[in-house]
Amino acid sequence: MEFEKMKFRNLYKYLLVAAVMLTAAAGCKRDPNDPGKEYAPNMYLPVGYEPYKQEKANPINPMGLTMRLPVAGTVARRNYQTSFGESDSASTDLMVYNIPADSISISERVLKNPIPLNENTLAEGKVLYDRYCQHCHGAAGAGDGKVAAMYKGVPNYASDAYKNLNEGHIFHVITHGKARMWPHGSQINPEERWKIVHYVQKLQKGA
């Protein structure tokens, strides 16, 4: 009886080894890109269609597109045409700003404010400044806004160290930020940034 039990135990061992070997052999395929049988693939592969990829036709959307057309009445983001980068001088239009954050010296050298300076643009610049800048820089640009008390080191525009900063420098800093100042390029479009530049330059003169 004991001998029969031993026989079955050995048989089970051989069957187990054979099953493991067959599983391993079945899992080894010549195609290195084929992972074979995947366990719960929905845990690491996206179930839905990626909105910015067109890997295959989408059977639900028109024309098989993954990304759908915006709904009627959607407000488009303004497309500022620019010729910047084609010459050493800045474009005269409301350029899409593409100078890297670590290249402020380029901005200082080539950027000129394309927005005409007049009472209207200055007034609009003040409204925008009050909305986005005053809480740190203060109403008169003295660096005494309510947030400045916590941030420390907010500049006084009319001080000797800052009153000569040119328009390209100011525009660059509004766009990308500097030190503790956060970037505002995503909140304020190029036209609005240039209007703020006009108003900041007014504050630089102590006006």
Helices and strands as residue ranges (DSSP letters): H 2-27, G 41-43, G 62-64, H 104-110, H 119-132, H 134-137, H 148-151, H 167-176, H 190-204
